[in-house]
Amino acid sequence: MTMNEVFEESLDDGFAGNLDGEGYQARIVYGAKISRDNETGEIEIFNVSRGGEMYLPISDYEKQNFLEKGWRYGAYMLFLSNNCLKLDVIERSIRTEVNTTNNPAYLKALKHKRLKVLKRYNNVNNLLKSIK
């Protein structure tokens, strides 16, 4: 599959948000943003969950997921990867809190946050299994 084919799939994805602007077309779903410059035809995919104010282009490994299996598969895999990172951060925060101040309210909030991330992870993992 080519980047152009992946982009065309994103245009056909009714669930993807439309981010078209002046001089470019773009779609976003599950933390993956794909855009095509109208003049040059250059297509880029970004990870909107990392990078702060500036979205980071995806890695070559992540790009392979899009090229081998398509738009939705690549977006799901990117989402799952991002959620694993979030879970790692939450788990480290829980361990730190338990070993330091042990604030019950903060621990409860962290555990609730972990549960929400796990639920989203499981939902998208089930969607991924349905397209394999």
C-alpha positions, 0 to 999 in steps of 0.5 A: 500500500502507498501513502496515497492509498492510506490517505484515500482510506482516511478520506473514506473513513466516516469516523475520522474528523475532518481537519481540512484547511487552506492548502491542505486536507487532513483527517484525524482518528485515535491520535493519528493525523494524516495530511496532504499538501494540495500543492506538493501532494506530500503526505505526512502522518503525525502522532497527536498524543506526543510532542506537546504543541507541535505534533511529532511525525510517526516513526518508520516502524509506526509508518509500516503499520499504516503501509502494510495494513491501512489507515484504521489498523495503523491508527489503532496500533498507534493508539495502543502504543500511546496508551501503553506509554500512558499506563507506564507513567501512571504506574510509576506515579502510583509506585512513587506515591505509595513509597512517599506521601501515600495520599489516599485521595491522589492514589484513588485518582491515579487508579481511576485514571489507570482504569479509564486508560485500560478501558479505552485500550481494551475497546480499541484492542477489540476493534483491532481484532475485528479488522485483522 
